[in-house]
Amino acid sequence: MHKPMKKQVLLFYCVEAQQLARKIAAQSEHIHLQSINWRSFDDGFPNLFINNAQDIRGQHVSFLASFSSPAVIFEQLSVIFALPRLFVASFTLVLPFFPTGSFERMEEEGDVATAFTMAHILSNIPISRGGPTSLVIYDIHALQERFYFGDNVLPCFETGIPLLKQRLHQLPDADKIVIAFPDDGAWKRFHKLLDHFPMVVCAKVREGDKRIVRLKEGNPSGCHVVIVDDLVQSGGTLIECQKVLAAHGATKVSAYVTHAVFPKNSWEKFVHKNGENSNVAFSYFWTTDSCSLTVKSIENKAPFEVLSLAGSIADALQI
């Protein structure tokens, strides 16, 4: 069967995603980086300019976003809403990390589900000449969030798990790997993607005022156990899981998260200290470059290893 010709894609990007954008462009001769002047007026509001706006007419255009904080979202949304109106052939928004994904439900009247708010905003991106915007997101926190988006966008949900699997097969103890999930939510999200590995499931149980991590099912004894989840914030749950798994005989414990959020430099508690007992530390901590600011902080610091989404994103831009 004749393969369709690859399309030429013009890739715009926000300031903090520049490094990832360059890696994506290096994956394919069909992806061409474009530039935006990210300036501000004296009052702090954005003064933005899309360079070569006339030249992108009739072209396949994409934008690599990073919603790392509320402070940077407005200026990026301003560009995201402008690009489809420039008579482009198609528009793709790549938002590797959907930041409000963990705020997806109401537990009591008055809670605001900001995941729905963000999905609603993105659902109102103008339609381009080629139709609705394609929205590429990696490992969204709750699977039901795909239903939060309206008909003006086509969400394309990707995963970083193939990068982890590739890395695990390279390990000298690849035949001793067991996958652990910190809770049932992580198991539901990922178990079908990792079903050829033995599995362990942990659970948080309430004891008085405390929530304690317990081993729910599976046997980690004598194995290199890799805890898998979609994101990490403070890292407290991962540390408690590591203690439980080690207590049940795991010879090594490592971790993988697609999104290393790590507010307030909480990654520091995972960094190997000189002379640290290897039974205490995480052997490896794998993450992707979905959170650009974190990547800069953890670069070349054991046990962290960054698995780049660049190749996967380059492929998604050809869909």
Backbone as CSV, one residue per row, in Angstrom:
resi,resn,N_x,N_y,N_z,CA_x,CA_y,CA_z,C_x,C_y,C_z
1,MET,0.844,-1.190,0.000,0.000,0.000,0.000,0.882,1.244,0.000
2,HIS,0.535,2.213,-0.832,1.342,3.417,-0.963,1.224,4.276,0.288
3,LYS,2.391,4.646,0.871,2.376,5.492,2.067,2.052,6.933,1.682
4,PRO,1.163,7.588,2.442,0.882,8.992,2.142,2.110,9.857,2.402
5,MET,2.252,10.912,1.624,3.384,11.828,1.825,3.265,12.522,3.172
6,LYS,4.408,12.694,3.819,4.388,13.400,5.098,4.149,14.887,4.851
7,LYS,3.358,15.481,5.753,3.075,16.911,5.588,4.176,17.746,6.222
8,GLN,4.369,18.929,5.684,5.297,19.904,6.260,4.579,20.626,7.398
9,VAL,5.178,20.630,8.574,4.540,21.207,9.757,5.362,22.385,10.258
10,LEU,4.694,23.493,10.491,5.339,24.668,11.088,5.057,24.648,12.585
11,LEU,6.106,24.585,13.386,5.964,24.428,14.837,6.340,25.709,15.576
12,PHE,5.342,26.343,16.165,5.564,27.456,17.085,5.656,26.894,18.507
13,TYR,6.219,27.665,19.434,6.402,27.142,20.790,6.501,28.298,21.778
14,CYS,6.183,27.993,23.045,6.336,28.999,24.103,7.798,29.013,24.563
15,VAL,8.147,30.004,25.333,9.547,30.223,25.712,10.128,29.019,26.447
16,GLU,9.396,28.509,27.444,10.005,27.460,28.280,10.042,26.100,27.582
17,ALA,9.344,25.963,26.458,9.358,24.695,25.717,10.359,24.709,24.563
18,GLN,11.234,25.703,24.535,12.162,25.840,23.411,13.044,24.602,23.237
19,GLN,13.584,24.078,24.324,14.480,22.927,24.241,13.766,21.716,23.654
20,LEU,12.535,21.450,24.122,11.761,20.334,23.593,11.398,20.573,22.130
21,ALA,11.055,21.811,21.780,10.720,22.129,20.391,11.886,21.819,19.454
22,ARG,13.081,22.169,19.882,14.264,21.894,19.056,14.481,20.392,18.879
23,LYS,14.234,19.636,19.949,14.374,18.179,19.856,13.336,17.590,18.898
24,ILE,12.125,18.134,18.932,11.064,17.654,18.037,11.452,17.919,16.583
25,ALA,11.929,19.134,16.306,12.320,19.505,14.938,13.477,18.646,14.444
26,ALA,14.356,18.237,15.373,15.506,17.404,14.994,15.082,15.985,14.606
27,GLN,13.846,15.603,14.968,13.353,14.265,14.659,12.940,14.109,13.196
28,SER,12.629,15.247,12.539,12.050,15.141,11.203,12.382,16.359,10.351
29,GLU,12.724,16.105,9.110,12.968,17.202,8.170,11.673,17.884,7.740
30,HIS,10.549,17.307,8.173,9.246,17.866,7.801,8.709,18.843,8.844
31,ILE,9.441,19.034,9.944,9.004,19.949,11.011,9.937,21.155,11.026
32,HIS,9.359,22.348,10.941,10.137,23.579,10.813,9.769,24.536,11.956
33,LEU,10.754,24.919,12.736,10.499,25.817,13.865,10.175,27.229,13.396
34,GLN,9.215,27.829,14.088,8.796,29.212,13.823,8.965,30.015,15.108
35,SER,8.844,31.324,15.015,9.116,32.140,16.208,8.001,33.140,16.486
36,ILE,7.915,33.477,17.765,6.964,34.479,18.261,7.740,35.442,19.139
37,ASN,7.445,36.709,19.045,8.037,37.703,19.952,7.183,37.761,21.217
38,TRP,7.739,37.229,22.307,7.022,37.208,23.584,7.442,38.444,24.390
39,ARG,6.703,39.498,24.230,7.026,40.740,24.926,5.884,41.118,25.867
40,SER,6.146,42.090,26.732,5.105,42.571,27.643,5.069,44.086,27.626
41,PHE,3.867,44.622,27.839,3.729,46.059,28.057,4.195,46.392,29.476
42,ASP,4.301,47.668,29.769,4.769,48.085,31.094,3.866,47.596,32.215
43,ASP,2.587,47.378,31.910,1.666,46.920,32.958,1.704,45.401,33.137
44,GLY,2.578,44.716,32.379,2.745,43.278,32.546,1.923,42.424,31.598
45,PHE,0.948,43.027,30.912,0.135,42.241,29.992,0.900,41.967,28.705
46,PRO,0.556,40.871,28.010,1.348,40.452,26.851,1.289,41.427,25.683
47,ASN,2.433,41.591,25.024,2.546,42.326,23.768,3.198,41.346,22.789
48,LEU,2.381,40.619,22.047,2.840,39.453,21.294,2.850,39.730,19.796
49,PHE,3.760,39.068,19.102,3.818,39.200,17.641,4.219,37.860,17.028
50,ILE,3.369,37.358,16.118,3.644,36.112,15.400,4.436,36.459,14.148
51,ASN,5.676,36.045,14.107,6.534,36.369,12.966,6.095,35.607,11.709
52,ASN,6.241,36.251,10.565,5.928,35.641,9.260,4.487,35.143,9.173
53,ALA,3.564,35.930,9.733,2.157,35.514,9.762,1.588,35.317,8.360
54,GLN,2.029,36.126,7.404,1.530,35.989,6.022,1.959,34.655,5.417
55,ASP,3.157,34.203,5.782,3.735,33.005,5.149,3.120,31.699,5.650
56,ILE,2.351,31.741,6.740,1.812,30.483,7.262,0.429,30.169,6.681
57,ARG,-0.080,31.052,5.831,-1.374,30.769,5.192,-1.289,29.477,4.383
58,GLY,-2.294,28.635,4.535,-2.333,27.380,3.789,-1.380,26.313,4.292
59,GLN,-0.710,26.574,5.432,0.271,25.626,5.980,-0.328,24.864,7.174
60,HIS,0.258,23.699,7.458,-0.114,22.941,8.653,0.679,23.512,9.832
61,VAL,-0.043,24.061,10.790,0.588,24.813,11.879,0.329,24.109,13.210
62,SER,1.327,24.111,14.076,1.178,23.534,15.412,1.801,24.470,16.439
63,PHE,1.380,24.301,17.682,1.925,25.105,18.779,2.219,24.186,19.956
64,LEU,3.451,24.265,20.471,3.875,23.493,21.641,3.725,24.365,22.879
65,ALA,2.789,23.987,23.741,2.466,24.796,24.915,3.029,24.168,26.184
66,SER,3.175,24.994,27.205,3.547,24.521,28.533,2.814,25.377,29.553
67,PHE,1.745,24.828,30.115,0.935,25.568,31.085,1.471,25.300,32.494
68,SER,2.697,25.720,32.743,3.372,25.389,33.998,2.845,26.187,35.188
69,SER,2.227,27.335,34.932,1.665,28.135,36.022,0.589,29.044,35.438
70,PRO,-0.348,29.503,36.259,-1.379,30.427,35.753,-0.783,31.681,35.110
71,ALA,0.413,32.061,35.531,1.023,33.302,35.032,1.340,33.258,33.544
72,VAL,1.603,32.059,33.003,2.004,31.973,31.589,0.880,31.496,30.680
73,ILE,-0.244,31.112,31.261,-1.309,30.527,30.441,-1.959,31.567,29.533
74,PHE,-2.200,32.766,30.032,-2.947,33.751,29.244,-2.215,34.136,27.962
75,GLU,-0.903,34.383,28.060,-0.181,34.780,26.855,-0.161,33.657,25.818
76,GLN,-0.066,32.411,26.288,-0.082,31.289,25.342,-1.466,31.107,24.728
77,LEU,-2.511,31.254,25.533,-3.865,31.151,24.988,-4.114,32.220,23.925
78,SER,-3.541,33.398,24.129,-3.718,34.479,23.152,-3.166,34.059,21.786
79,VAL,-2.003,33.403,21.791,-1.407,32.914,20.542,-2.202,31.734,19.986
80,ILE,-2.605,30.823,20.874,-3.350,29.630,20.460,-4.664,30.020,19.770
81,PHE,-5.300,31.074,20.252,-6.562,31.513,19.648,-6.327,32.321,18.371
82,ALA,-5.125,32.852,18.197,-4.832,33.668,17.008,-4.400,32.815,15.817
83,LEU,-3.600,31.776,16.054,-3.006,31.014,14.948,-4.038,30.394,13.998
84,PRO,-5.111,29.772,14.493,-6.062,29.158,13.546,-6.752,30.171,12.636
85,ARG,-6.782,31.439,13.040,-7.463,32.481,12.262,-6.608,33.017,11.109
86,LEU,-5.363,32.544,11.033,-4.462,33.076,10.005,-4.522,32.229,8.722
87,PHE,-5.702,31.682,8.447,-5.964,30.922,7.211,-5.016,29.733,7.053
88,VAL,-4.740,29.057,8.186,-3.855,27.895,8.131,-4.650,26.680,7.662
89,ALA,-3.945,25.712,7.056,-4.600,24.506,6.545,-5.117,23.627,7.673
90,SER,-4.363,23.573,8.780,-4.800,22.830,9.961,-4.049,23.380,11.166
91,PHE,-4.601,23.121,12.355,-3.947,23.596,13.578,-3.921,22.480,14.606
92,THR,-2.736,22.233,15.162,-2.552,21.232,16.218,-1.941,21.899,17.443
93,LEU,-2.568,21.703,18.587,-2.026,22.180,19.858,-1.436,20.988,20.605
94,VAL,-0.149,21.070,20.927,0.510,20.025,21.720,0.668,20.550,23.140
95,LEU,-0.070,19.948,24.052,-0.006,20.313,25.468,0.367,19.040,26.229
96,PRO,1.679,18.734,26.313,2.086,17.436,26.879,1.493,17.166,28.253
97,PHE,1.456,18.194,29.106,0.919,18.023,30.457,-0.326,18.893,30.619
98,PHE,-1.455,18.241,30.885,-2.727,18.943,31.146,-2.770,19.229,32.643
99,PRO,-2.436,20.467,33.056,-2.047,20.711,34.447,-3.166,20.620,35.469
100,THR,-4.410,20.872,35.068,-5.487,20.824,36.062,-6.168,19.464,36.094
101,GLY,-5.513,18.466,35.474,-6.124,17.150,35.330,-6.488,16.468,36.635
102,SER,-5.762,16.742,37.701,-6.053,16.076,38.972,-7.184,16.756,39.737
103,PHE,-7.716,17.858,39.205,-8.863,18.540,39.828,-10.087,18.313,38.944
104,GLU,-10.470,17.015,38.832,-11.465,16.673,37.823,-12.844,16.375,38.400
105,ARG,-12.996,16.404,39.726,-14.298,16.032,40.278,-14.637,16.888,41.499
106,MET,-15.927,16.914,41.801,-16.411,17.604,42.987,-16.660,16.576,44.081
107,GLU,-16.109,16.840,45.264,-16.364,15.946,46.388,-17.411,16.519,47.328
108,GLU,-17.587,17.845,47.254,-18.675,18.472,47.999,-19.105,19.741,47.263
109,GLU,-20.323,20.161,47.502,-20.855,21.348,46.833,-19.958,22.548,47.119
110,GLY,-19.546,23.220,46.071,-18.641,24.359,46.208,-17.275,24.093,45.616
111,ASP,-16.887,22.815,45.474,-15.631,22.485,44.793,-15.708,22.923,43.334
112,VAL,-14.614,23.456,42.833,-14.544,23.865,41.430,-13.641,22.892,40.685
113,ALA,-14.200,22.183,39.715,-13.435,21.208,38.923,-12.705,21.948,37.807
114,THR,-11.490,22.423,38.100,-10.770,23.263,37.139,-10.305,22.480,35.908
115,ALA,-10.297,21.155,35.984,-10.012,20.368,34.777,-11.086,20.637,33.730
116,PHE,-12.337,20.737,34.160,-13.432,21.029,33.235,-13.293,22.451,32.684
117,THR,-12.903,23.396,33.554,-12.712,24.782,33.106,-11.677,24.856,31.996
118,MET,-10.529,24.216,32.195,-9.463,24.248,31.192,-9.917,23.572,29.896
119,ALA,-10.608,22.438,30.020,-11.103,21.742,28.831,-12.108,22.614,28.072
120,HIS,-12.919,23.340,28.809,-13.923,24.222,28.183,-13.241,25.361,27.423
121,ILE,-12.195,25.935,28.017,-11.453,27.011,27.342,-10.847,26.492,26.039
122,LEU,-10.177,25.342,26.114,-9.513,24.790,24.930,-10.513,24.344,23.870
123,SER,-11.727,24.000,24.303,-12.761,23.586,23.353,-13.274,24.754,22.515
124,ASN,-12.924,25.966,22.915,-13.381,27.148,22.183,-12.300,27.764,21.295
125,ILE,-11.201,27.011,21.056,-10.208,27.458,20.080,-10.900,27.583,18.724
126,PRO,-10.705,28.673,18.002,-11.383,28.836,16.703,-11.069,27.687,15.751
127,ILE,-12.055,27.338,14.944,-11.853,26.316,13.923,-11.020,26.911,12.793
128,SER,-10.031,26.143,12.322,-9.211,26.603,11.194,-9.871,26.179,9.885
129,ARG,-9.259,26.527,8.775,-9.802,26.131,7.479,-9.885,24.614,7.348
130,GLY,-8.996,23.925,8.047,-8.975,22.460,7.960,-9.925,21.776,8.911
131,GLY,-10.626,22.534,9.749,-11.571,21.939,10.693,-11.149,22.151,12.134
132,PRO,-11.645,21.299,13.045,-11.344,21.461,14.474,-9.850,21.322,14.776
133,THR,-9.452,21.910,15.871,-8.070,21.796,16.341,-7.803,20.386,16.857
134,SER,-6.640,19.842,16.497,-6.171,18.592,17.099,-5.421,18.945,18.376
135,LEU,-5.739,18.266,19.463,-5.142,18.561,20.770,-4.420,17.320,21.278
136,VAL,-3.094,17.395,21.366,-2.280,16.251,21.775,-1.901,16.394,23.253
137,ILE,-2.320,15.429,24.065,-2.058,15.444,25.506,-1.494,14.081,25.905
138,TYR,-0.543,14.062,26.837,0.063,12.815,27.310,-0.450,12.439,28.697
139,ASP,-0.868,11.191,28.818,-1.241,10.591,30.104,-2.050,11.545,30.983
140,ILE,-3.228,11.879,30.489,-4.138,12.736,31.253,-4.530,12.009,32.539
141,HIS,-4.758,12.741,33.608,-4.872,12.146,34.943,-6.056,11.187,35.072
142,ALA,-7.204,11.585,34.543,-8.399,10.748,34.669,-8.974,10.481,33.283
143,LEU,-9.200,9.221,32.977,-9.612,8.853,31.626,-10.912,9.523,31.200
144,GLN,-11.805,9.796,32.157,-13.089,10.393,31.792,-12.953,11.845,31.330
145,GLU,-11.764,12.436,31.524,-11.598,13.830,31.126,-11.664,14.023,29.611
146,ARG,-11.511,12.944,28.852,-11.661,13.069,27.394,-13.063,13.550,27.042
147,PHE,-14.029,13.295,27.924,-15.410,13.695,27.653,-15.694,15.135,28.082
148,TYR,-14.705,15.814,28.654,-14.881,17.207,29.056,-14.754,18.161,27.867
149,PHE,-14.156,17.669,26.772,-13.875,18.542,25.628,-15.064,18.591,24.676
150,GLY,-15.283,19.788,24.096,-16.383,19.966,23.153,-16.004,19.521,21.750
151,ASP,-16.939,19.720,20.821,-16.765,19.219,19.457,-15.832,20.071,18.594
152,ASN,-15.397,21.225,19.100,-14.499,22.085,18.308,-13.048,21.634,18.369
153,VAL,-12.745,20.664,19.238,-11.378,20.126,19.305,-11.435,18.605,19.210
154,LEU,-10.353,18.035,18.686,-10.230,16.583,18.589,-9.080,16.152,19.503
155,PRO,-9.381,15.744,20.734,-8.303,15.340,21.648,-7.645,14.047,21.190
156,CYS,-6.326,14.046,21.188,-5.542,12.868,20.843,-4.722,12.519,22.079
157,PHE,-5.105,11.455,22.772,-4.460,11.111,24.029,-3.326,10.123,23.784
158,GLU,-2.112,10.572,24.062,-0.907,9.769,23.876,-0.365,9.347,25.246
159,THR,0.644,8.494,25.244,1.223,8.021,26.503,2.743,7.941,26.397
160,GLY,3.386,8.122,27.544,4.844,7.988,27.597,5.308,6.577,27.927
161,ILE,4.370,5.649,28.136,4.722,4.293,28.570,5.641,3.559,27.589
162,PRO,5.473,3.701,26.252,6.421,3.021,25.357,7.876,3.423,25.608
163,LEU,8.118,4.662,26.026,9.480,5.108,26.346,10.003,4.359,27.565
164,LEU,9.141,4.165,28.561,9.541,3.416,29.754,9.843,1.961,29.395
165,LYS,8.970,1.330,28.629,9.166,-0.077,28.261,10.488,-0.270,27.518
166,GLN,10.777,0.651,26.618,12.041,0.588,25.866,13.231,0.654,26.817
167,ARG,13.144,1.539,27.812,14.241,1.704,28.775,14.368,0.474,29.681
168,LEU,13.260,-0.085,30.095,13.307,-1.255,30.977,13.965,-2.445,30.286
169,HIS,13.722,-2.603,29.005,14.313,-3.723,28.269,15.835,-3.581,28.132
170,GLN,16.346,-2.375,28.364,17.791,-2.142,28.272,18.517,-2.456,29.581
171,LEU,17.776,-2.651,30.664,18.392,-2.858,31.975,19.008,-4.252,32.079
172,PRO,20.116,-4.386,32.814,20.738,-5.706,32.982,19.836,-6.702,33.719
173,ASP,18.919,-6.187,34.561,18.002,-7.075,35.291,16.590,-7.006,34.708
174,ALA,16.503,-6.869,33.382,15.204,-6.718,32.715,14.264,-7.885,32.997
175,ASP,14.827,-9.061,33.248,13.987,-10.240,33.508,13.495,-10.293,34.951
176,LYS,13.922,-9.318,35.761,13.516,-9.283,37.172,12.599,-8.088,37.479
177,ILE,12.068,-7.455,36.430,11.256,-6.248,36.623,9.833,-6.615,37.037
178,VAL,9.348,-5.945,38.059,7.943,-6.008,38.464,7.408,-4.582,38.459
179,ILE,6.206,-4.384,37.922,5.591,-3.055,37.899,4.681,-2.905,39.108
180,ALA,4.816,-1.770,39.814,3.964,-1.486,40.976,3.122,-0.243,40.699
181,PHE,1.897,-0.276,41.150,1.008,0.882,41.045,0.697,1.381,42.453
182,PRO,0.801,2.688,42.678,0.597,3.214,44.030,-0.858,3.172,44.492
183,ASP,-1.797,3.022,43.541,-3.216,2.947,43.898,-3.991,2.340,42.728
184,ASP,-5.287,2.129,42.950,-6.127,1.523,41.905,-6.253,2.420,40.682
185,GLY,-6.200,3.750,40.908,-6.308,4.683,39.779,-5.168,4.500,38.790
186,ALA,-3.952,4.355,39.300,-2.795,4.136,38.425,-2.898,2.788,37.715
187,TRP,-3.391,1.774,38.425,-3.572,0.456,37.806,-4.558,0.545,36.641
188,LYS,-5.698,1.197,36.858,-6.700,1.341,35.788,-6.112,2.068,34.587
189,ARG,-5.285,3.073,34.861,-4.745,3.921,33.796,-3.728,3.170,32.937
190,PHE,-2.906,2.331,33.559,-1.721,1.825,32.862,-1.594,0.310,32.727
191,HIS,-2.390,-0.493,33.435,-2.073,-1.929,33.497,-2.136,-2.612,32.128
192,LYS,-3.028,-2.164,31.241,-3.138,-2.811,29.929,-1.922,-2.525,29.050
193,LEU,-1.234,-1.413,29.328,-0.033,-1.073,28.556,1.202,-1.824,29.046
194,LEU,1.085,-2.437,30.235,2.245,-3.094,30.851,1.928,-4.532,31.249
195,ASP,0.951,-5.138,30.561,0.402,-6.404,31.049,1.334,-7.604,30.887
196,HIS,2.478,-7.420,30.191,3.407,-8.553,30.091,4.417,-8.567,31.244
197,PHE,4.328,-7.576,32.163,5.161,-7.577,33.369,4.345,-8.106,34.552
198,PRO,4.985,-8.796,35.511,4.304,-9.081,36.779,3.953,-7.757,37.471
199,MET,2.874,-7.758,38.253,2.395,-6.498,38.836,2.150,-6.602,40.330
200,VAL,2.313,-5.445,40.958,2.015,-5.265,42.374,1.125,-4.037,42.487
201,VAL,0.117,-4.108,43.345,-0.764,-2.948,43.552,-0.736,-2.571,45.028
202,CYS,-0.475,-1.287,45.274,-0.532,-0.758,46.641,-1.862,-0.042,46.843
203,ALA,-2.150,0.311,48.060,-3.385,1.042,48.361,-3.160,1.913,49.585
204,LYS,-3.862,3.040,49.594,-3.820,3.904,50.774,-5.005,3.559,51.669
205,VAL,-4.714,3.235,52.914,-5.785,2.927,53.866,-5.737,3.935,55.011
206,ARG,-6.911,4.247,55.540,-6.985,5.236,56.610,-6.846,4.552,57.964
207,GLU,-5.886,5.031,58.756,-5.718,4.556,60.136,-5.764,5.784,61.033
208,GLY,-6.905,5.980,61.679,-7.093,7.199,62.458,-7.099,8.402,61.534
209,ASP,-6.232,9.375,61.810,-6.139,10.570,60.982,-5.138,10.414,59.849
210,LYS,-4.425,9.282,59.807,-3.366,9.099,58.816,-3.838,8.207,57.666
211,ARG,-3.195,8.419,56.491,-3.410,7.516,55.360,-2.117,6.733,55.144
212,ILE,-2.199,5.455,55.327,-1.031,4.579,55.285,-1.027,3.782,53.982
213,VAL,0.144,3.628,53.373,0.269,2.808,52.168,0.481,1.353,52.575
214,ARG,-0.314,0.470,51.970,-0.217,-0.961,52.229,-0.071,-1.706,50.902
215,LEU,0.499,-2.908,50.959,0.554,-3.773,49.785,-0.795,-4.477,49.652
216,LYS,-1.447,-4.260,48.507,-2.787,-4.817,48.301,-2.727,-6.184,47.624
217,GLU,-1.905,-6.303,46.575,-1.780,-7.584,45.880,-0.446,-7.654,45.156
218,GLY,0.027,-8.896,44.920,1.287,-9.109,44.218,2.436,-9.353,45.169
219,ASN,3.559,-9.808,44.598,4.730,-10.155,45.406,5.988,-9.505,44.814
220,PRO,6.573,-8.524,45.500,7.762,-7.850,44.986,9.086,-8.507,45.394
221,SER,9.031,-9.587,46.154,10.245,-10.164,46.747,11.252,-10.588,45.678
222,GLY,12.517,-10.155,45.874,13.615,-10.547,45.007,13.629,-9.867,43.648
223,CYS,12.837,-8.835,43.478,12.696,-8.203,42.155,13.080,-6.723,42.179
224,HIS,13.336,-6.192,40.984,13.500,-4.756,40.775,12.110,-4.201,40.472
225,VAL,11.549,-3.485,41.415,10.168,-3.012,41.305,10.160,-1.565,40.809
226,VAL,9.356,-1.314,39.781,9.244,0.031,39.205,7.833,0.558,39.466
227,ILE,7.738,1.601,40.278,6.448,2.230,40.572,6.073,3.126,39.389
228,VAL,4.852,2.976,38.882,4.413,3.724,37.707,3.182,4.551,38.048
229,ASP,3.244,5.847,37.707,2.083,6.728,37.887,2.133,7.812,36.827
230,ASP,1.047,8.590,36.720,1.010,9.620,35.670,1.785,10.860,36.068
231,LEU,1.761,11.217,37.363,2.452,12.445,37.774,2.918,12.346,39.212
232,VAL,3.836,13.237,39.546,4.292,13.351,40.926,4.244,14.823,41.324
233,GLN,3.797,15.058,42.559,3.819,16.414,43.124,4.878,16.437,44.226
234,SER,4.470,16.227,45.465,5.456,16.252,46.560,6.320,14.991,46.581
235,GLY,5.792,13.883,46.060,6.532,12.627,46.072,6.311,11.788,47.312
236,GLY,5.464,12.258,48.213,5.240,11.539,49.468,4.718,10.126,49.272
237,THR,3.765,9.961,48.356,3.195,8.631,48.112,4.247,7.676,47.555
238,LEU,5.090,8.165,46.630,6.140,7.312,46.063,7.104,6.829,47.143
239,ILE,7.459,7.726,48.051,8.396,7.364,49.121,7.782,6.318,50.045
240,GLU,6.493,6.486,50.378,5.817,5.499,51.234,5.713,4.151,50.525
241,CYS,5.425,4.172,49.219,5.377,2.922,48.444,6.736,2.224,48.438
242,GLN,7.785,3.018,48.284,9.137,2.446,48.257,9.439,1.716,49.568
243,LYS,9.046,2.310,50.669,9.295,1.698,51.980,8.552,0.372,52.105
244,VAL,7.300,0.358,51.666,6.485,-0.864,51.756,7.066,-1.963,50.872
245,LEU,7.452,-1.595,49.645,7.989,-2.591,48.703,9.315,-3.162,49.203
246,ALA,10.177,-2.299,49.754,11.456,-2.767,50.304,11.215,-3.694,51.499
247,ALA,10.232,-3.345,52.311,9.908,-4.177,53.478,9.393,-5.555,53.067
248,HIS,8.825,-5.642,51.859,8.313,-6.918,51.350,9.323,-7.617,50.436
249,GLY,10.593,-7.187,50.500,11.651,-7.952,49.865,12.112,-7.490,48.497
250,ALA,11.650,-6.326,48.025,12.138,-5.826,46.736,13.635,-5.546,46.838
251,THR,14.417,-6.034,45.864,15.867,-5.811,45.905,16.227,-4.401,45.451
252,LYS,15.442,-3.849,44.518,15.595,-2.460,44.072,14.216,-1.873,43.865
253,VAL,14.112,-0.548,44.056,12.865,0.155,43.734,13.208,1.365,42.880
254,SER,12.510,1.502,41.766,12.644,2.669,40.895,11.258,3.262,40.676
255,ALA,11.195,4.382,39.970,9.897,5.018,39.721,9.860,5.602,38.319
256,TYR,8.658,5.645,37.767,8.401,6.340,36.496,7.137,7.164,36.646
257,VAL,7.218,8.450,36.265,6.031,9.284,36.100,6.180,10.030,34.779
258,THR,5.076,10.207,34.076,5.143,10.968,32.826,5.390,12.446,33.115
259,HIS,4.746,12.958,34.168,4.811,14.388,34.459,5.441,14.646,35.826
260,ALA,6.654,15.174,35.828,7.352,15.494,37.076,7.075,16.952,37.437
261,VAL,6.002,17.172,38.178,5.591,18.548,38.512,6.522,19.119,39.587
262,PHE,6.685,18.400,40.677,7.621,18.748,41.749,7.572,20.224,42.158
263,PRO,6.440,20.712,42.699,6.408,22.096,43.184,7.372,22.290,44.352
264,LYS,7.854,23.498,44.502,8.743,23.874,45.617,9.983,22.969,45.688
265,ASN,10.519,22.616,44.525,11.744,21.806,44.455,11.648,20.499,45.241
266,SER,10.463,19.905,45.240,10.294,18.672,46.015,11.065,17.494,45.418
267,TRP,11.654,17.685,44.236,12.516,16.641,43.650,13.784,16.413,44.480
268,GLU,14.151,17.407,45.284,15.420,17.330,46.010,15.485,16.129,46.948
269,LYS,14.329,15.703,47.487,14.333,14.592,48.442,14.690,13.258,47.786
270,PHE,14.670,13.211,46.446,14.979,11.974,45.734,16.439,11.900,45.270
271,VAL,17.157,13.012,45.325,18.514,13.050,44.788,19.444,12.186,45.646
272,HIS,20.264,11.393,44.977,21.218,10.540,45.699,22.248,11.401,46.428
273,LYS,22.423,11.124,47.700,23.454,11.803,48.486,24.729,10.945,48.474
274,ASN,25.853,11.563,48.671,27.121,10.820,48.692,27.100,9.758,49.791
275,GLY,27.453,8.529,49.391,27.523,7.448,50.361,26.187,6.901,50.803
276,GLU,25.125,7.261,50.109,23.801,6.811,50.518,23.652,5.312,50.271
277,ASN,23.012,4.639,51.196,22.729,3.215,51.073,21.784,2.996,49.896
278,SER,22.209,2.142,48.947,21.401,1.946,47.738,20.054,1.293,48.044
279,ASN,19.932,0.663,49.229,18.651,0.065,49.590,17.626,1.115,50.008
280,VAL,18.096,2.324,50.301,17.186,3.388,50.734,16.737,4.219,49.537
281,ALA,17.682,4.538,48.660,17.386,5.422,47.537,16.640,4.696,46.438
282,PHE,15.950,5.470,45.593,15.411,4.939,44.350,16.580,4.684,43.400
283,SER,16.613,3.517,42.785,17.703,3.187,41.865,17.648,4.080,40.631
284,TYR,16.448,4.204,40.067,16.214,5.098,38.924,14.919,5.860,39.165
285,PHE,14.872,7.067,38.648,13.617,7.820,38.634,13.471,8.378,37.219
286,TRP,12.612,7.713,36.430,12.409,8.138,35.048,11.216,9.074,34.937
287,THR,11.367,10.079,34.093,10.257,10.973,33.778,10.457,11.465,32.354
288,THR,9.468,12.165,31.824,9.590,12.728,30.483,9.886,14.219,30.585
289,ASP,10.031,14.860,29.424,10.265,16.309,29.394,8.982,17.091,29.181
290,SER,7.870,16.563,29.722,6.583,17.275,29.609,6.555,18.527,30.473
291,CYS,7.299,18.537,31.560,7.364,19.704,32.459,8.753,20.326,32.308
292,SER,8.848,21.301,31.428,10.151,21.825,30.999,10.971,22.399,32.142
293,LEU,10.327,23.083,33.058,11.075,23.731,34.146,11.718,22.697,35.067
294,THR,11.009,21.602,35.319,11.566,20.541,36.161,12.777,19.903,35.495
295,VAL,12.691,19.684,34.186,13.788,19.031,33.456,15.099,19.783,33.662
296,LYS,15.028,21.108,33.622,16.237,21.910,33.817,16.813,21.717,35.220
297,SER,15.933,21.515,36.196,16.378,21.376,37.586,17.007,20.019,37.869
298,ILE,16.474,18.951,37.259,16.919,17.592,37.614,17.971,17.033,36.664
299,GLU,18.323,17.805,35.640,19.281,17.328,34.640,20.593,16.885,35.297
300,ASN,21.053,15.703,34.927,22.331,15.145,35.400,22.393,14.939,36.912
301,LYS,21.233,14.739,37.527,21.199,14.457,38.961,20.613,13.062,39.175
302,ALA,21.445,12.130,39.658,20.953,10.778,39.951,19.942,10.857,41.094
303,PRO,18.864,10.057,41.024,18.592,8.940,40.109,17.778,9.327,38.871
304,PHE,17.664,10.638,38.597,16.749,11.068,37.539,17.299,10.780,36.147
305,GLU,16.413,10.353,35.258,16.713,10.131,33.852,15.513,10.623,33.063
306,VAL,15.747,11.498,32.097,14.651,12.075,31.310,14.509,11.310,29.993
307,LEU,13.302,10.807,29.751,12.965,10.114,28.506,12.181,11.098,27.644
308,SER,12.756,11.533,26.548,12.150,12.632,25.789,10.925,12.197,24.986
309,LEU,9.907,13.047,25.003,8.701,12.839,24.204,8.869,13.308,22.765
310,ALA,10.045,13.834,22.411,10.227,14.496,21.115,9.826,13.606,19.942
311,GLY,10.285,12.358,19.940,9.968,11.461,18.826,8.483,11.169,18.736
312,SER,7.865,10.948,19.894,6.431,10.663,19.934,5.612,11.859,19.452
313,ILE,6.013,13.077,19.862,5.307,14.280,19.429,5.477,14.486,17.933
314,ALA,6.700,14.259,17.424,6.941,14.399,15.981,6.024,13.458,15.195
315,ASP,5.836,12.244,15.701,4.918,11.297,15.050,3.476,11.788,15.123
316,ALA,3.087,12.323,16.289,1.701,12.794,16.466,1.377,13.958,15.541
317,LEU,2.389,14.764,15.205,2.160,15.910,14.306,1.889,15.466,12.874
318,GLN,2.134,14.209,12.582,1.853,13.692,11.238,0.497,12.998,11.135
319,ILE,-0.220,12.908,12.253,-1.534,12.247,12.224,-2.508,13.073,11.376
